[in-house]
Amino acid sequence: EESGVPVAFNGLSHNAWKCDKHPEMGVNIYCNDCHMTICVECAVCPPHKTHDYDNANKLVGRYYAQTDALVAQVADIHGHIRKATEKVEALVDSLDKNRQMVKGDVTKRYDSII
Protein backbone atom coordinates (compact mmCIF):
# COMPACT_ATOMS: atom_id res chain seq x y z
CA GLU A 1 0.00 0.00 0.00
CA GLU A 2 1.26 3.40 -0.94
CA SER A 3 0.06 6.64 0.70
CA GLY A 4 -3.18 5.14 1.98
CA VAL A 5 -4.20 3.72 -1.40
CA PRO A 6 -5.83 0.39 -0.59
CA VAL A 7 -5.59 -2.71 -2.72
CA ALA A 8 -9.11 -2.94 -4.13
CA PHE A 9 -9.21 -6.64 -4.93
CA ASN A 10 -9.32 -8.27 -1.53
CA GLY A 11 -13.09 -8.04 -1.09
CA LEU A 12 -13.10 -5.54 1.78
CA SER A 13 -15.06 -2.30 1.75
CA HIS A 14 -13.11 0.94 1.72
CA ASN A 15 -14.21 1.65 5.27
CA ALA A 16 -12.03 -1.28 6.37
CA TRP A 17 -8.98 0.91 5.74
CA LYS A 18 -8.33 3.54 8.32
CA CYS A 19 -6.93 7.01 7.73
CA ASP A 20 -3.29 7.49 8.72
CA LYS A 21 -4.04 10.94 10.18
CA HIS A 22 -7.46 10.10 11.67
CA PRO A 23 -7.31 6.40 12.70
CA GLU A 24 -10.93 6.44 13.87
CA MET A 25 -12.06 7.33 10.32
CA GLY A 26 -12.36 4.98 7.37
CA VAL A 27 -11.06 6.11 4.01
CA ASN A 28 -13.86 6.35 1.46
CA ILE A 29 -12.93 9.37 -0.66
CA TYR A 30 -10.44 9.35 -3.49
CA CYS A 31 -8.45 12.56 -3.95
CA ASN A 32 -7.88 12.87 -7.69
CA ASP A 33 -5.19 15.51 -7.21
CA CYS A 34 -3.10 13.46 -4.75
CA HIS A 35 -4.06 10.04 -6.17
CA MET A 36 -4.87 8.58 -2.77
CA THR A 37 -7.81 7.61 -0.61
CA ILE A 38 -8.63 9.89 2.29
CA CYS A 39 -11.24 10.24 5.01
CA VAL A 40 -13.94 12.90 5.35
CA GLU A 41 -11.85 14.79 7.93
CA CYS A 42 -8.89 15.02 5.54
CA ALA A 43 -11.19 16.22 2.75
CA VAL A 44 -12.04 19.43 4.65
CA CYS A 45 -8.45 20.19 5.69
CA PRO A 46 -5.45 21.43 3.73
CA PRO A 47 -4.01 20.28 1.41
CA HIS A 48 -7.08 18.34 0.21
CA LYS A 49 -9.64 21.07 0.96
CA THR A 50 -9.56 22.51 -2.57
CA HIS A 51 -8.91 19.24 -4.42
CA ASP A 52 -11.14 17.24 -6.77
CA TYR A 53 -12.70 14.08 -5.24
CA ASP A 54 -14.54 10.93 -6.18
CA ASN A 55 -16.34 8.36 -4.09
CA ALA A 56 -13.80 5.57 -3.61
CA ASN A 57 -16.46 2.82 -3.72
CA LYS A 58 -17.70 4.04 -7.10
CA LEU A 59 -14.13 4.08 -8.42
CA VAL A 60 -13.56 0.53 -7.23
CA GLY A 61 -16.72 -0.54 -9.07
CA ARG A 62 -15.52 1.20 -12.20
CA TYR A 63 -12.09 -0.43 -11.93
CA TYR A 64 -13.69 -3.84 -11.37
CA ALA A 65 -15.70 -3.38 -14.57
CA GLN A 66 -12.62 -2.25 -16.49
CA THR A 67 -10.63 -5.17 -15.10
CA ASP A 68 -13.38 -7.62 -16.09
CA ALA A 69 -13.38 -6.20 -19.62
CA LEU A 70 -9.59 -6.47 -19.85
CA VAL A 71 -9.65 -10.06 -18.56
CA ALA A 72 -12.23 -10.92 -21.24
CA GLN A 73 -10.02 -9.32 -23.91
CA VAL A 74 -6.98 -11.25 -22.69
CA ALA A 75 -8.97 -14.50 -22.72
CA ASP A 76 -10.10 -13.77 -26.28
CA ILE A 77 -6.53 -12.99 -27.39
CA HIS A 78 -5.31 -16.14 -25.65
CA GLY A 79 -7.87 -18.16 -27.63
CA HIS A 80 -6.67 -16.61 -30.91
CA ILE A 81 -3.04 -17.31 -29.98
CA ARG A 82 -3.87 -20.91 -29.09
CA LYS A 83 -5.62 -21.43 -32.47
CA ALA A 84 -2.75 -19.78 -34.34
CA THR A 85 -0.25 -21.97 -32.48
CA GLU A 86 -2.20 -25.08 -33.46
CA LYS A 87 -2.15 -23.95 -37.11
CA VAL A 88 1.59 -23.29 -36.99
CA GLU A 89 2.21 -26.70 -35.43
CA ALA A 90 0.13 -28.35 -38.16
CA LEU A 91 2.10 -26.46 -40.83
CA VAL A 92 5.40 -27.50 -39.23
CA ASP A 93 4.25 -31.13 -39.26
CA SER A 94 3.20 -30.82 -42.90
CA LEU A 95 6.52 -29.21 -43.86
CA ASP A 96 8.42 -31.94 -42.03
CA LYS A 97 6.48 -34.64 -43.93
CA ASN A 98 7.14 -32.83 -47.20
CA ARG A 99 10.85 -32.53 -46.32
CA GLN A 100 11.02 -36.25 -45.60
CA MET A 101 9.29 -37.02 -48.91
CA VAL A 102 11.63 -34.77 -50.87
CA LYS A 103 14.64 -36.25 -49.07
CA GLY A 104 13.40 -39.74 -49.98
CA ASP A 105 12.88 -38.71 -53.62
CA VAL A 106 16.34 -37.15 -53.79
CA THR A 107 17.89 -40.25 -52.23
CA LYS A 108 16.10 -42.53 -54.72
CA ARG A 109 17.12 -40.32 -57.62
CA TYR A 110 20.71 -40.21 -56.39
CA ASP A 111 20.76 -44.00 -55.94
CA SER A 112 19.36 -44.52 -59.46
CA ILE A 113 22.07 -42.30 -60.95
CA ILE A 114 24.92 -44.06 -59.19
N, C-alpha and C positions, 0 to 999 in steps of 0.2 A: 504494500500500500504506500502511496506517495501523496503527501500533503492532504491526508484525509479523504482521498479518492478511494471508495470501497470497490472491491472486486464484485461485480454485479451478478456473477453466475453461480453463487453458492446457495441460492434459494432463500436468503434472508431478506427481510424488508430493510429499507434504508434506515429506519428508526433503530435498528439493531446496532448501528455504528454510532458511537458517541463523539461529540465535538471535543477536539483537543483543548480548546479554550474554555468551554462550558460543558464539563463531563456529565452534567445532569440532563443535557439536551441531546436529542438524536439529530443526526444530520439528514435533512430531507430537501435541501435546496441546492441546486447546482449553480455556482457562480461562473457564468460564461467568460467573464474577463480574467479570472484567476485559474479557471479550469480545475475546480475542486468543489467538493460538496461541503456545505456549511450548515450551521443551525440557524434558527430564526433570530437568535440573539446576535450572532455575527452579521446577519444581513442588515441590521439597523445600525451597525457600528462601522467606523472607518477600518479598513479601507474599502469594505464591501458596500457601504451605504449607497454609493452612487452607481454601483455596477449593475449589469444586466443579468437576470436570473431565469432559471427554469425550474420546474418541479422535478426533482431527481427521480421520482417514481415514474413519471411520464417518459423521461429520457431513457430509463432502463427498459421500459416497454418498447420504445422506438428502437433501441439497440438490439433487443431480443428479436424483433421483427426483421431488422436488417441482417442480423446474424443468421436467422433461419433462411432468409433469401440467399445469402452467400453460401450456406451449407448446401442448399438445393442446387445452386449453380456448380459448386465443386463436385457434387455427386453426378450431375449431368456430364460435366467435363470428364470425370473419371470413367463414366460409361463409354464415352466416345473414344477415350484413350485405350480402354480395354478392347473395344471392337477393332480399332486401328492396329493394335498390337497383334490381335489374332489374325488379321489380314496379312500383316507383315510376316508373321511366322509361317502362314500358309504359302506366301510367295517364296520365302527362303526354302521351304521344303520342296516346292515345285522347281526352283532353280537348282537345288542340289540334285534332284532326280534328273533334270535335263543335263546337268554337268556330268553325271555318271553315265548317262546314255551317250553323250558326245564322246566322253573318254573311251567308252566301250567301242564305239564306231571307229574312232581314231586308232585304237589298238588293233582292231580287226583289219582295218585298211593297211596299217603298218605291217602287220603279220602277213597279209596277202602280197605285199610288195616284196618282202624279204624272202 
